[in-house]
Amino acid sequence: MTTHRRLGTAAMLVAALVLGACGRDSGGGGDAAQPVAEGKATGEITVWAMGTEGEKLGAFAQEFMAENPDAKVNVTAVPWDAAHQKIASAIAGKQTPDVSMLGTTWMGEFAKTGALDPTPEGTVARGDFFPGAWDTTVVDGTSYGVPWYVETRLIYYRKDLAAKAGVSAPTTWDELKSFATAMRDKGGTKWGMNLQPGGTGSWQSFMPFAWSNGAGLADGDAFTLDSPQMTEALAYYQSFFTEKLSPPTDLSLQGALEQSFINGSLAAFISGPWHVSLLTDQGGAAFKEKFAVTAMPRKQSATSFVGGSDLAVFKDAKNRDGAWKFVSWLSRPEVQIKWYQTVSDLPAVQGAWSDPTLSGDPILATFGEQLKDAKSPPAIPTWEQVAAVIDGEVEKVAKSGTDPAAAAKAMQQRASGIGTGA
């Protein structure tokens, strides 16, 4: 899960931990990864996991324990809303589990506290994972975990309405604009394309356009939010609202997005793999024949957003070797497929995608292709604050007609004031 909300007390606690870690050789690129002992795992391995993963992982780990009969995996299910505070408090009190699931946008701040164990060489191979997913674990050049599962975003569109409008799936920025226009003017829809008009998490809707235009968020410790490429991406995003191709309100509230798509008043939207089941549940099994997915449109690239969750081992782990062996087992392609079949989490390991379970499904296979060109925000402790700044300026651009260059300048100034936490 990619997280974008935070309890204020937890944020302050993490900030204090980061300050306490400064000056120690415990959180930066100089961290040396210690090897893991050979042989089977032994002893108790304590694991924290959130949501459905936390509910299902304990039973799923029975196979690992069968392979490692002297090991015992104990999983604690933690609610997402309480997870950040619980982990921050555990770090402060040196009462961490051996391994925990972490939201990808949490990696930077927790690594900076010095609490995470660098990924040992030989435990997993970096090249086995989607590059964008692996990058979520890297802080100051050092990996502090392993991608567990991933998600990315595609364009969902109504195939039947596209046929009526005489258009096919868009592949470029220009084609997306003409596609949305034709869907509205000829396809009979009210809105040709839904883009999030600001609000919490809207950076996830906007940043694929910025990345695809060659824009970046930061270069080292310096933000780069006011680049010409960022301004151009903001202007393109804004045009969908000024040309009345995208609704000015957030359709994600109270199921309006799904119902608008099903009843034909909305032609297309951007979302992740979870929307396949949502649409078929609400629209009926036959509705699956009316929609399809396609990759993000190309400018300089066709880059999407990659989210998901990582697995990290703590430096205070009582069973470090056992924890890394469990993480390594969860990273096997065949185990990743079984995990997908258990909870529908998409594999972070590229080799798992050759399994017919995924490659044989056209929609899932398209998500797999998009994952080859997908990015995440930089793993910095202050990301949540910076994300809120981007959310606010995107809202001004979409709803108030703010000049894109002015919005980019404001993002740069405010983000620079926050800093990267380096």
C-alpha beads as a LAMMPS data file, in Angstrom:
LAMMPS data file: protein, C-alpha beads

422 atoms
421 bonds

1 atom types
1 bond types

-500.0 500.0 xlo xhi
-500.0 500.0 ylo yhi
-500.0 500.0 zlo zhi

Masses

1 110.0

Atoms # bond

1 1 1 0.000 0.000 0.000
2 1 1 1.216 3.477 -0.791
3 1 1 0.337 5.705 2.104
4 1 1 -0.334 9.416 2.070
5 1 1 -1.805 10.245 5.476
6 1 1 -0.060 10.611 8.770
7 1 1 -0.847 11.216 12.428
8 1 1 0.881 14.390 13.591
9 1 1 2.292 12.795 16.740
10 1 1 3.812 9.977 14.708
11 1 1 5.422 12.440 12.312
12 1 1 6.980 14.356 15.203
13 1 1 8.244 11.134 16.773
14 1 1 9.886 10.045 13.537
15 1 1 11.450 13.502 13.132
16 1 1 12.970 13.183 16.586
17 1 1 14.286 9.718 15.747
18 1 1 15.827 11.017 12.526
19 1 1 17.575 13.817 14.406
20 1 1 18.808 11.281 16.924
21 1 1 20.238 9.133 14.156
22 1 1 22.163 12.005 12.544
23 1 1 25.897 11.643 12.889
24 1 1 25.739 7.896 13.465
25 1 1 26.725 5.347 10.830
26 1 1 23.254 3.824 10.906
27 1 1 20.998 5.211 8.229
28 1 1 22.886 6.399 5.177
29 1 1 24.749 5.109 2.178
30 1 1 27.646 4.034 4.386
31 1 1 25.645 1.251 6.045
32 1 1 27.292 -2.116 5.449
33 1 1 24.968 -5.081 4.900
34 1 1 25.971 -8.061 7.032
35 1 1 25.623 -11.525 5.439
36 1 1 22.959 -14.003 6.476
37 1 1 24.055 -17.365 7.831
38 1 1 23.571 -20.333 5.531
39 1 1 21.131 -23.117 6.293
40 1 1 17.495 -23.307 7.294
41 1 1 15.722 -20.718 9.408
42 1 1 15.353 -21.464 13.111
43 1 1 13.672 -19.864 16.088
44 1 1 10.749 -17.476 16.384
45 1 1 10.318 -14.878 13.621
46 1 1 8.029 -12.010 14.597
47 1 1 6.244 -10.202 11.778
48 1 1 3.932 -7.201 11.613
49 1 1 1.652 -6.830 8.594
50 1 1 -1.297 -4.601 7.819
51 1 1 -4.757 -5.019 6.335
52 1 1 -5.691 -8.238 4.552
53 1 1 -2.024 -9.167 4.384
54 1 1 -1.850 -9.187 8.156
55 1 1 -4.932 -11.375 8.365
56 1 1 -3.722 -13.949 5.816
57 1 1 0.055 -14.119 6.228
58 1 1 0.084 -16.283 9.361
59 1 1 -1.681 -19.181 7.677
60 1 1 0.251 -18.626 4.462
61 1 1 3.553 -18.984 6.340
62 1 1 2.760 -22.594 7.224
63 1 1 4.530 -23.724 4.044
64 1 1 7.663 -21.801 5.060
65 1 1 7.572 -23.468 8.469
66 1 1 7.185 -26.862 6.804
67 1 1 10.402 -26.155 4.885
68 1 1 12.041 -24.822 8.057
69 1 1 10.675 -27.055 10.834
70 1 1 12.730 -25.397 13.563
71 1 1 11.291 -21.957 12.758
72 1 1 8.043 -20.417 13.985
73 1 1 6.518 -17.388 12.223
74 1 1 4.284 -15.283 14.448
75 1 1 2.316 -12.626 12.573
76 1 1 0.651 -9.667 14.259
77 1 1 -2.089 -8.008 12.198
78 1 1 -1.878 -4.219 12.558
79 1 1 -4.604 -1.823 11.312
80 1 1 -3.278 0.559 8.657
81 1 1 -4.539 3.586 10.566
82 1 1 -2.432 2.643 13.596
83 1 1 0.580 1.169 11.802
84 1 1 2.804 4.219 11.396
85 1 1 2.446 5.261 15.036
86 1 1 2.983 1.693 16.248
87 1 1 6.162 1.244 14.195
88 1 1 7.550 4.662 15.193
89 1 1 6.921 3.920 18.865
90 1 1 8.497 0.472 18.556
91 1 1 11.619 1.983 17.006
92 1 1 11.856 4.585 19.763
93 1 1 11.477 1.930 22.445
94 1 1 13.706 -0.620 20.685
95 1 1 10.779 -3.042 20.728
96 1 1 10.455 -3.742 17.025
97 1 1 9.406 -7.034 15.488
98 1 1 11.972 -8.888 13.399
99 1 1 10.337 -7.880 10.124
100 1 1 7.472 -5.603 9.113
101 1 1 5.479 -4.703 6.069
102 1 1 5.991 -0.997 5.292
103 1 1 4.151 1.348 2.958
104 1 1 6.502 2.353 0.155
105 1 1 6.356 6.043 1.106
106 1 1 7.451 5.212 4.660
107 1 1 10.825 3.758 3.710
108 1 1 12.750 7.036 3.631
109 1 1 11.706 8.280 7.043
110 1 1 12.169 4.973 8.850
111 1 1 15.527 4.278 7.178
112 1 1 16.723 7.716 8.287
113 1 1 16.091 6.762 11.932
114 1 1 18.793 4.102 11.613
115 1 1 16.298 1.381 12.562
116 1 1 16.268 -0.638 9.326
117 1 1 18.771 -3.342 8.457
118 1 1 20.405 -2.920 5.017
119 1 1 19.401 -5.651 2.562
120 1 1 22.105 -8.357 2.693
121 1 1 23.810 -9.343 -0.539
122 1 1 22.740 -12.768 -1.729
123 1 1 19.391 -12.659 0.068
124 1 1 17.576 -11.496 -3.059
125 1 1 18.708 -10.252 -6.476
126 1 1 17.875 -6.637 -7.327
127 1 1 17.366 -7.528 -10.996
128 1 1 14.553 -9.931 -10.110
129 1 1 12.271 -7.018 -9.182
130 1 1 10.589 -4.292 -11.202
131 1 1 13.066 -1.376 -11.147
132 1 1 10.546 1.168 -9.877
133 1 1 9.553 -1.152 -7.044
134 1 1 13.155 -1.799 -6.006
135 1 1 13.819 1.941 -5.949
136 1 1 11.236 2.344 -3.168
137 1 1 13.623 0.477 -0.859
138 1 1 16.702 2.605 -1.661
139 1 1 17.677 5.490 0.615
140 1 1 20.947 7.346 0.002
141 1 1 22.146 4.560 -2.251
142 1 1 21.448 1.707 0.167
143 1 1 18.544 -0.741 0.006
144 1 1 16.724 -1.238 3.306
145 1 1 14.165 -3.850 2.333
146 1 1 12.557 -5.848 -0.425
147 1 1 9.462 -5.053 -2.521
148 1 1 6.720 -7.475 -1.490
149 1 1 3.868 -6.606 -3.804
150 1 1 3.185 -3.856 -6.308
151 1 1 0.457 -1.899 -7.998
152 1 1 0.490 0.611 -10.813
153 1 1 -2.036 2.730 -12.690
154 1 1 -3.578 2.334 -16.138
155 1 1 -6.351 4.042 -18.075
156 1 1 -9.696 2.244 -17.824
157 1 1 -11.998 3.049 -20.741
158 1 1 -15.359 1.982 -22.144
159 1 1 -14.698 -0.105 -25.272
160 1 1 -18.289 0.129 -26.471
161 1 1 -18.396 3.918 -26.202
162 1 1 -15.010 4.213 -27.911
163 1 1 -16.384 2.219 -30.838
164 1 1 -19.388 4.532 -30.975
165 1 1 -17.086 7.562 -30.942
166 1 1 -14.841 6.047 -33.624
167 1 1 -11.661 6.107 -31.527
168 1 1 -9.222 3.501 -30.268
169 1 1 -7.157 3.330 -27.089
170 1 1 -4.909 6.407 -26.823
171 1 1 -1.137 5.963 -26.797
172 1 1 0.139 9.579 -26.704
173 1 1 -0.748 12.833 -24.949
174 1 1 -2.318 14.223 -28.126
175 1 1 -4.318 11.045 -28.648
176 1 1 -5.592 11.084 -25.061
177 1 1 -6.920 14.605 -25.552
178 1 1 -8.631 13.751 -28.858
179 1 1 -9.901 10.484 -27.338
180 1 1 -11.535 12.307 -24.410
181 1 1 -13.003 14.930 -26.731
182 1 1 -14.477 12.311 -29.076
183 1 1 -15.916 10.343 -26.179
184 1 1 -17.732 13.442 -24.983
185 1 1 -18.813 14.804 -28.371
186 1 1 -19.527 11.547 -30.246
187 1 1 -19.631 8.774 -27.641
188 1 1 -22.483 10.283 -25.659
189 1 1 -20.625 10.656 -22.365
190 1 1 -20.720 13.721 -20.147
191 1 1 -17.046 13.478 -19.256
192 1 1 -14.360 12.123 -21.551
193 1 1 -11.718 11.498 -18.894
194 1 1 -11.569 11.650 -15.113
195 1 1 -8.483 13.191 -13.537
196 1 1 -8.318 13.854 -9.813
197 1 1 -8.922 17.595 -9.281
198 1 1 -6.765 17.941 -6.184
199 1 1 -7.204 16.659 -2.673
200 1 1 -5.225 14.075 -0.742
201 1 1 -3.294 11.755 -3.022
202 1 1 -3.870 13.704 -6.240
203 1 1 -0.107 13.704 -6.825
204 1 1 -0.525 10.041 -7.762
205 1 1 -2.877 11.085 -10.578
206 1 1 -0.709 13.989 -11.760
207 1 1 2.873 12.749 -11.424
208 1 1 2.690 10.100 -14.191
209 1 1 2.165 12.976 -16.627
210 1 1 5.103 14.878 -15.137
211 1 1 7.392 11.843 -15.234
212 1 1 6.322 11.059 -18.796
213 1 1 7.298 14.598 -19.772
214 1 1 10.785 14.220 -18.337
215 1 1 10.112 16.081 -15.084
216 1 1 11.563 14.939 -11.800
217 1 1 10.815 15.635 -8.166
218 1 1 14.321 16.049 -6.834
219 1 1 17.965 15.881 -7.814
220 1 1 19.875 14.723 -4.765
221 1 1 18.930 17.016 -1.887
222 1 1 17.459 19.708 -4.166
223 1 1 13.867 19.725 -5.383
224 1 1 13.227 20.287 -9.104
225 1 1 9.502 21.053 -9.047
226 1 1 9.634 24.252 -11.119
227 1 1 11.227 22.787 -14.256
228 1 1 9.775 23.607 -17.706
229 1 1 8.754 19.953 -18.009
230 1 1 6.775 20.146 -14.750
231 1 1 5.074 23.364 -15.857
232 1 1 4.130 21.836 -19.206
233 1 1 2.689 18.771 -17.472
234 1 1 0.608 20.987 -15.168
235 1 1 -0.694 22.918 -18.179
236 1 1 -1.653 19.699 -19.966
237 1 1 -3.399 18.389 -16.837
238 1 1 -5.222 21.697 -16.426
239 1 1 -6.500 21.636 -20.010
240 1 1 -8.784 18.690 -19.240
241 1 1 -10.624 20.884 -16.756
242 1 1 -10.673 24.128 -18.748
243 1 1 -11.961 22.234 -21.804
244 1 1 -14.577 20.491 -19.635
245 1 1 -13.305 17.032 -20.448
246 1 1 -12.802 16.081 -16.790
247 1 1 -15.275 16.694 -13.927
248 1 1 -14.293 19.429 -11.438
249 1 1 -15.364 17.338 -8.450
250 1 1 -13.768 14.250 -6.933
251 1 1 -15.758 11.284 -8.253
252 1 1 -13.971 8.860 -5.958
253 1 1 -16.254 9.890 -3.120
254 1 1 -19.200 7.601 -2.282
255 1 1 -18.733 5.344 -5.309
256 1 1 -19.543 8.038 -7.868
257 1 1 -16.574 7.071 -10.059
258 1 1 -17.703 3.492 -10.560
259 1 1 -21.346 4.380 -11.111
260 1 1 -20.502 7.137 -13.596
261 1 1 -18.329 4.717 -15.558
262 1 1 -20.960 1.970 -15.490
263 1 1 -23.862 4.237 -16.514
264 1 1 -21.826 5.762 -19.342
265 1 1 -21.587 9.346 -18.132
266 1 1 -17.817 8.887 -17.684
267 1 1 -15.722 7.395 -20.486
268 1 1 -12.340 6.813 -18.848
269 1 1 -10.352 7.131 -15.625
270 1 1 -6.949 6.233 -14.178
271 1 1 -6.684 3.622 -11.448
272 1 1 -5.054 0.440 -10.223
273 1 1 -5.872 -3.277 -10.518
274 1 1 -8.413 -3.241 -7.689
275 1 1 -10.924 -1.528 -9.955
276 1 1 -11.393 -4.634 -12.108
277 1 1 -13.313 -6.429 -9.361
278 1 1 -15.074 -3.250 -8.221
279 1 1 -16.479 -2.689 -11.703
280 1 1 -17.555 -6.271 -12.277
281 1 1 -19.101 -6.484 -8.801
282 1 1 -21.137 -3.313 -9.332
283 1 1 -21.761 -3.589 -13.060
284 1 1 -22.327 -7.334 -13.236
285 1 1 -20.194 -10.041 -14.830
286 1 1 -21.233 -9.007 -18.343
287 1 1 -19.895 -5.493 -17.796
288 1 1 -16.321 -6.797 -17.998
289 1 1 -16.826 -7.071 -21.764
290 1 1 -17.546 -3.346 -21.999
291 1 1 -14.278 -2.007 -20.621
292 1 1 -10.567 -2.417 -21.198
293 1 1 -7.314 -0.951 -19.899
294 1 1 -4.432 0.690 -21.696
295 1 1 -1.025 2.040 -20.708
296 1 1 -0.355 5.618 -19.695
297 1 1 0.010 7.897 -22.738
298 1 1 3.484 8.660 -24.070
299 1 1 5.250 12.012 -24.244
300 1 1 8.969 11.497 -23.690
301 1 1 8.068 8.221 -21.969
302 1 1 4.881 6.449 -20.898
303 1 1 5.581 6.304 -17.171
304 1 1 3.076 5.416 -14.496
305 1 1 3.172 5.398 -10.695
306 1 1 4.298 2.312 -8.776
307 1 1 3.026 1.642 -5.288
308 1 1 2.589 -1.378 -3.079
309 1 1 4.391 -2.451 0.072
310 1 1 7.897 -3.442 1.074
311 1 1 9.268 -5.809 3.691
312 1 1 11.966 -4.527 6.043
313 1 1 14.021 -6.177 8.771
314 1 1 14.910 -4.110 11.835
315 1 1 18.381 -3.687 13.316
316 1 1 16.916 -4.566 16.715
317 1 1 15.536 -7.851 15.361
318 1 1 16.005 -10.751 17.764
319 1 1 16.111 -13.206 14.842
320 1 1 17.706 -11.275 11.991
321 1 1 18.803 -14.325 9.988
322 1 1 15.406 -15.976 10.259
323 1 1 13.688 -12.732 9.255
324 1 1 15.739 -12.344 6.074
325 1 1 15.223 -16.002 5.183
326 1 1 11.473 -15.503 5.495
327 1 1 11.661 -12.360 3.322
328 1 1 13.727 -14.284 0.765
329 1 1 11.144 -17.086 0.713
330 1 1 8.316 -14.586 0.150
331 1 1 10.300 -13.256 -2.839
332 1 1 10.390 -16.564 -4.726
333 1 1 8.389 -16.337 -7.983
334 1 1 6.287 -19.407 -7.172
335 1 1 5.531 -18.072 -3.679
336 1 1 4.608 -14.673 -5.111
337 1 1 2.086 -16.386 -7.406
338 1 1 0.580 -18.322 -4.488
339 1 1 0.371 -15.066 -2.524
340 1 1 -1.413 -13.398 -5.452
341 1 1 -3.878 -16.279 -5.515
342 1 1 -4.416 -15.793 -1.767
343 1 1 -4.914 -12.023 -1.520
344 1 1 -4.709 -10.685 -5.128
345 1 1 -1.496 -8.729 -4.465
346 1 1 0.431 -8.323 -7.725
347 1 1 3.959 -9.814 -7.630
348 1 1 6.942 -7.488 -7.297
349 1 1 9.185 -10.208 -8.779
350 1 1 9.198 -10.007 -12.563
351 1 1 9.670 -13.749 -13.056
352 1 1 6.284 -14.460 -11.463
353 1 1 4.535 -12.687 -14.341
354 1 1 5.287 -15.512 -16.785
355 1 1 2.828 -17.690 -14.882
356 1 1 -0.415 -18.188 -16.872
357 1 1 -2.390 -16.932 -13.885
358 1 1 -1.164 -13.442 -14.802
359 1 1 0.112 -13.655 -18.372
360 1 1 -3.110 -15.335 -19.504
361 1 1 -5.293 -12.431 -18.338
362 1 1 -5.162 -9.502 -20.813
363 1 1 -5.925 -6.897 -18.155
364 1 1 -3.384 -8.202 -15.641
365 1 1 -0.782 -8.643 -18.389
366 1 1 -1.187 -4.955 -19.269
367 1 1 -0.519 -4.014 -15.660
368 1 1 2.595 -6.191 -15.813
369 1 1 3.848 -4.363 -18.894
370 1 1 3.203 -0.958 -17.319
371 1 1 5.212 -1.956 -14.250
372 1 1 8.310 -1.985 -16.464
373 1 1 7.964 1.806 -16.758
374 1 1 6.705 3.041 -13.409
375 1 1 8.190 5.344 -10.783
376 1 1 7.765 6.193 -7.138
377 1 1 8.528 9.403 -5.244
378 1 1 11.975 9.752 -3.681
379 1 1 12.491 7.877 -0.429
380 1 1 12.877 10.954 1.779
381 1 1 11.601 11.457 5.344
382 1 1 9.635 14.579 4.387
383 1 1 7.767 13.091 1.429
384 1 1 4.308 13.226 3.033
385 1 1 4.675 16.977 3.629
386 1 1 5.924 17.563 0.094
387 1 1 3.099 15.432 -1.321
388 1 1 0.581 17.633 0.479
389 1 1 2.128 20.687 -1.197
390 1 1 1.785 19.076 -4.641
391 1 1 -1.803 18.042 -3.862
392 1 1 -2.674 21.631 -2.979
393 1 1 -1.158 23.167 -6.099
394 1 1 -2.746 20.556 -8.369
395 1 1 -6.096 21.503 -6.855
396 1 1 -5.484 25.187 -7.565
397 1 1 -4.536 24.405 -11.165
398 1 1 -7.555 22.159 -11.718
399 1 1 -10.242 24.075 -9.853
400 1 1 -9.137 27.717 -9.738
401 1 1 -7.302 28.090 -13.014
402 1 1 -4.005 28.995 -11.339
403 1 1 -1.225 29.622 -13.829
404 1 1 0.796 26.387 -14.128
405 1 1 4.128 28.213 -13.960
406 1 1 3.029 29.962 -10.771
407 1 1 1.892 26.647 -9.300
408 1 1 5.228 25.007 -10.156
409 1 1 7.097 27.920 -8.575
410 1 1 4.959 27.662 -5.435
411 1 1 5.589 23.914 -5.208
412 1 1 9.321 24.495 -5.494
413 1 1 9.408 27.251 -2.878
414 1 1 7.305 25.409 -0.323
415 1 1 9.024 22.065 -0.844
416 1 1 12.439 23.705 -0.541
417 1 1 11.277 25.236 2.730
418 1 1 10.347 21.785 3.999
419 1 1 13.569 20.191 2.758
420 1 1 14.373 16.574 1.992
421 1 1 15.259 15.645 5.553
422 1 1 18.777 14.744 4.455

Bonds

1 1 1 2
2 1 2 3
3 1 3 4
4 1 4 5
5 1 5 6
6 1 6 7
7 1 7 8
8 1 8 9
9 1 9 10
10 1 10 11
11 1 11 12
12 1 12 13
13 1 13 14
14 1 14 15
15 1 15 16
16 1 16 17
17 1 17 18
18 1 18 19
19 1 19 20
20 1 20 21
21 1 21 22
22 1 22 23
23 1 23 24
24 1 24 25
25 1 25 26
26 1 26 27
27 1 27 28
28 1 28 29
29 1 29 30
30 1 30 31
31 1 31 32
32 1 32 33
33 1 33 34
34 1 34 35
35 1 35 36
36 1 36 37
37 1 37 38
38 1 38 39
39 1 39 40
40 1 40 41
41 1 41 42
42 1 42 43
43 1 43 44
44 1 44 45
45 1 45 46
46 1 46 47
47 1 47 48
48 1 48 49
49 1 49 50
50 1 50 51
51 1 51 52
52 1 52 53
53 1 53 54
54 1 54 55
55 1 55 56
56 1 56 57
57 1 57 58
58 1 58 59
59 1 59 60
60 1 60 61
61 1 61 62
62 1 62 63
63 1 63 64
64 1 64 65
65 1 65 66
66 1 66 67
67 1 67 68
68 1 68 69
69 1 69 70
70 1 70 71
71 1 71 72
72 1 72 73
73 1 73 74
74 1 74 75
75 1 75 76
76 1 76 77
77 1 77 78
78 1 78 79
79 1 79 80
80 1 80 81
81 1 81 82
82 1 82 83
83 1 83 84
84 1 84 85
85 1 85 86
86 1 86 87
87 1 87 88
88 1 88 89
89 1 89 90
90 1 90 91
91 1 91 92
92 1 92 93
93 1 93 94
94 1 94 95
95 1 95 96
96 1 96 97
97 1 97 98
98 1 98 99
99 1 99 100
100 1 100 101
101 1 101 102
102 1 102 103
103 1 103 104
104 1 104 105
105 1 105 106
106 1 106 107
107 1 107 108
108 1 108 109
109 1 109 110
110 1 110 111
111 1 111 112
112 1 112 113
113 1 113 114
114 1 114 115
115 1 115 116
116 1 116 117
117 1 117 118
118 1 118 119
119 1 119 120
120 1 120 121
121 1 121 122
122 1 122 123
123 1 123 124
124 1 124 125
125 1 125 126
126 1 126 127
127 1 127 128
128 1 128 129
129 1 129 130
130 1 130 131
131 1 131 132
132 1 132 133
133 1 133 134
134 1 134 135
135 1 135 136
136 1 136 137
137 1 137 138
138 1 138 139
139 1 139 140
140 1 140 141
141 1 141 142
142 1 142 143
143 1 143 144
144 1 144 145
145 1 145 146
146 1 146 147
147 1 147 148
148 1 148 149
149 1 149 150
150 1 150 151
151 1 151 152
152 1 152 153
153 1 153 154
154 1 154 155
155 1 155 156
156 1 156 157
157 1 157 158
158 1 158 159
159 1 159 160
160 1 160 161
161 1 161 162
162 1 162 163
163 1 163 164
164 1 164 165
165 1 165 166
166 1 166 167
167 1 167 168
168 1 168 169
169 1 169 170
170 1 170 171
171 1 171 172
172 1 172 173
173 1 173 174
174 1 174 175
175 1 175 176
176 1 176 177
177 1 177 178
178 1 178 179
179 1 179 180
180 1 180 181
181 1 181 182
182 1 182 183
183 1 183 184
184 1 184 185
185 1 185 186
186 1 186 187
187 1 187 188
188 1 188 189
189 1 189 190
190 1 190 191
191 1 191 192
192 1 192 193
193 1 193 194
194 1 194 195
195 1 195 196
196 1 196 197
197 1 197 198
198 1 198 199
199 1 199 200
200 1 200 201
201 1 201 202
202 1 202 203
203 1 203 204
204 1 204 205
205 1 205 206
206 1 206 207
207 1 207 208
208 1 208 209
209 1 209 210
210 1 210 211
211 1 211 212
212 1 212 213
213 1 213 214
214 1 214 215
215 1 215 216
216 1 216 217
217 1 217 218
218 1 218 219
219 1 219 220
220 1 220 221
221 1 221 222
222 1 222 223
223 1 223 224
224 1 224 225
225 1 225 226
226 1 226 227
227 1 227 228
228 1 228 229
229 1 229 230
230 1 230 231
231 1 231 232
232 1 232 233
233 1 233 234
234 1 234 235
235 1 235 236
236 1 236 237
237 1 237 238
238 1 238 239
239 1 239 240
240 1 240 241
241 1 241 242
242 1 242 243
243 1 243 244
244 1 244 245
245 1 245 246
246 1 246 247
247 1 247 248
248 1 248 249
249 1 249 250
250 1 250 251
251 1 251 252
252 1 252 253
253 1 253 254
254 1 254 255
255 1 255 256
256 1 256 257
257 1 257 258
258 1 258 259
259 1 259 260
260 1 260 261
261 1 261 262
262 1 262 263
263 1 263 264
264 1 264 265
265 1 265 266
266 1 266 267
267 1 267 268
268 1 268 269
269 1 269 270
270 1 270 271
271 1 271 272
272 1 272 273
273 1 273 274
274 1 274 275
275 1 275 276
276 1 276 277
277 1 277 278
278 1 278 279
279 1 279 280
280 1 280 281
281 1 281 282
282 1 282 283
283 1 283 284
284 1 284 285
285 1 285 286
286 1 286 287
287 1 287 288
288 1 288 289
289 1 289 290
290 1 290 291
291 1 291 292
292 1 292 293
293 1 293 294
294 1 294 295
295 1 295 296
296 1 296 297
297 1 297 298
298 1 298 299
299 1 299 300
300 1 300 301
301 1 301 302
302 1 302 303
303 1 303 304
304 1 304 305
305 1 305 306
306 1 306 307
307 1 307 308
308 1 308 309
309 1 309 310
310 1 310 311
311 1 311 312
312 1 312 313
313 1 313 314
314 1 314 315
315 1 315 316
316 1 316 317
317 1 317 318
318 1 318 319
319 1 319 320
320 1 320 321
321 1 321 322
322 1 322 323
323 1 323 324
324 1 324 325
325 1 325 326
326 1 326 327
327 1 327 328
328 1 328 329
329 1 329 330
330 1 330 331
331 1 331 332
332 1 332 333
333 1 333 334
334 1 334 335
335 1 335 336
336 1 336 337
337 1 337 338
338 1 338 339
339 1 339 340
340 1 340 341
341 1 341 342
342 1 342 343
343 1 343 344
344 1 344 345
345 1 345 346
346 1 346 347
347 1 347 348
348 1 348 349
349 1 349 350
350 1 350 351
351 1 351 352
352 1 352 353
353 1 353 354
354 1 354 355
355 1 355 356
356 1 356 357
357 1 357 358
358 1 358 359
359 1 359 360
360 1 360 361
361 1 361 362
362 1 362 363
363 1 363 364
364 1 364 365
365 1 365 366
366 1 366 367
367 1 367 368
368 1 368 369
369 1 369 370
370 1 370 371
371 1 371 372
372 1 372 373
373 1 373 374
374 1 374 375
375 1 375 376
376 1 376 377
377 1 377 378
378 1 378 379
379 1 379 380
380 1 380 381
381 1 381 382
382 1 382 383
383 1 383 384
384 1 384 385
385 1 385 386
386 1 386 387
387 1 387 388
388 1 388 389
389 1 389 390
390 1 390 391
391 1 391 392
392 1 392 393
393 1 393 394
394 1 394 395
395 1 395 396
396 1 396 397
397 1 397 398
398 1 398 399
399 1 399 400
400 1 400 401
401 1 401 402
402 1 402 403
403 1 403 404
404 1 404 405
405 1 405 406
406 1 406 407
407 1 407 408
408 1 408 409
409 1 409 410
410 1 410 411
411 1 411 412
412 1 412 413
413 1 413 414
414 1 414 415
415 1 415 416
416 1 416 417
417 1 417 418
418 1 418 419
419 1 419 420
420 1 420 421
421 1 421 422
